[in-house]
Structure formats: structure tokens, C-alpha cells
Amino acid sequence: MPKEHPTILVYYNEPEKYAELLREHGYSTIRVARTPEEAAVQLAGAEVILCWNFPETLLFTPEASSVKWIQSIGAGVDHLVTKIPEHITVTRIVDQFGAMMAEYSLGYMLFHNKGMARLLASQHNRKWEPFRADTLEGKVLGIAGLGSIGSEIAERALAFNMVVHGLSRGADKAGRVDVHFLASEWKAFVKELDYLVLTLPLTADTHHTIDRELLMEMKPEACLINIGRGGLIVEEELVETLQVRPSFTAVLDVFEKEPLAEDSPLWTLPNVIITPHVSGQSRFAEVGRYFVENLALYAEGAALKGTVNQSRGY
Ligand code: GLV
């Protein structure tokens, strides 16, 4: 006997789009909310929540007793893990961000390597200023985190004939890179790198991994790209490193506190590129398909795709 369709609450800035898609797939008990206040009103009786940044304190209220499963619209779930009641299953999107985030990483590696900022400045000043450009070929890239995003970066970097090093918790992904390091080997991992890309989830184990000591182990002219989470880095210590090492570059898409405060020293450091958390973005059609597939698995009582291991943190 198939289960009855669950009541679904969609919490997002454009919830109606998802609600319409769900209706097309035969789901009729759908509620929508755009703000925490609306979510508080719509929560009672909801069994499944499709959301981004759901106000997690609401999940401890009596109205949330019916909630069994939260499907997050994004990849990172640090805002949910350990902050919600344990009996609620959390699923995240896996496999959808790799291409976009690999393009972002390679794009900024090329921008850095080819001296594009300098070329644009020359053009702006109407100056013909040739210089010897570098190549990514043979440069050593380190990727911290070898899940679907890290693996797609590795694949593309190998096509540029870069030497790819990778760091991950277990050795099962070692085959995706030229040289593999475990999480106990951070110092050895960063030493040789020309580029370091962080794709790690933020967990108790990865929080503030990149501190002054580790940064000082890196080559003074290396480039750090953070597309994981701001909390992976001790931000003040990165600022200090960038100040004392003018040849060191940081490309930062994520920050401990977003939006980045207007008075952050990062904005004006000449060796920093700041982007407003745009390297990987959820796409409606793909997320919609993923959720509908997961709803079918949920109805069968089967394992859901992207289920988060609460104790591991992702
Ligand atoms: C965005 O940062 C996400 O985790 O999906």
C-alpha cells in the first residue's frame, strides 16, 4: 500500500515555483513560506520541508512535531547539523555543483596565473605593457575535500596538465588525484602547492583548520581559493598573512559572516578577490528533479539520496 502524500512546506525566496512543480507531480498538500514568521504559521502538520536556511529554532517548537525530513536546497548543511532535533532526517544536494564550482576555481586560477588583473589595469590606463605570462601546466594544485565538487575540479585541472594533490578524511578517493594526503597531513599537503582550493564542509573537525601556522607553511606566492565555508579559515590570521605576504593571493567566495561586513579589511587588500557566495548555485530544475526523486524514495521507505550523517557533519 503506497503511503499517502506527505504535507510539504517549501521555505525559500521563490517557494511558489517549487510548489507548482510539486503539484504537477501530483502532490497537493503543499504550503509555502518566505520568512521565519510565515514558516512559524505554516509549520504545524508539515512532514517534509524543502528549504534553504530554515530557521532551525522553530524545529524545537510543538508545531514541528510532525516534521520527519528536511531536504536542503544546497550542498552545505553546517547551518542544520547538530542544530536540529536528532530524529529529523536531513538530505542535501549532492552531485549538482561540481561543474559550476570547478569552472569558478579554474577561472580564478587562470585569472591569477595569466596576470589578467594587470592586463586589465594596463588597458584601463591605455598602456601597452607586455610581460611574460605564466602557465598552469605543471603547477601544483591542492584540493581539500574530494567529494563531487573536489573531484570535478581535479578532473578539469588534470586536463590543464596541472599536478593535482588532494586531501580527504579517508583514502577511498585517492585515485582521483596524483598525490593523496589524509586529514592528519595538512602541513605536508600545503607545502608544495601553487594553488589550494578548499571545498570542505564545515564541521567540528574542519572548523578553523586554516590558521596562521598553516598559512605560513605555504609558498609565499601561493594562491588560496575558498569555495567551501568561511569558517574553515581563521579570518584575522588570513588577513595578517596577506598583509605580510603581498605575493600571496586569496580568492574568497565564502566568509564566516555573510554578507561580509563593510568594514572588513579584506575588501581593500590588493591581494584579495572577493565574490559574494556565487561559486555554486542551486538551479531550480535540477533541485526540483532531485526532490521529486527523493519524495518517491521516501514513499517507498527507501534510503534517500544525499542523506546527511549527523555525527560526521555532512
Ligand atoms: C551553498 O553554499 C551551498 O552549500 O549549497
Boltz pocket constraint, residues with backbone or C-beta under 6 A from the ligand:
constraints:
  - pocket:
      binder: B
      contacts: [[A, 73], [A, 74], [A, 75], [A, 76], [A, 77], [A, 227], [A, 228], [A, 280], [A, 282]]
      max_distance: 6.0
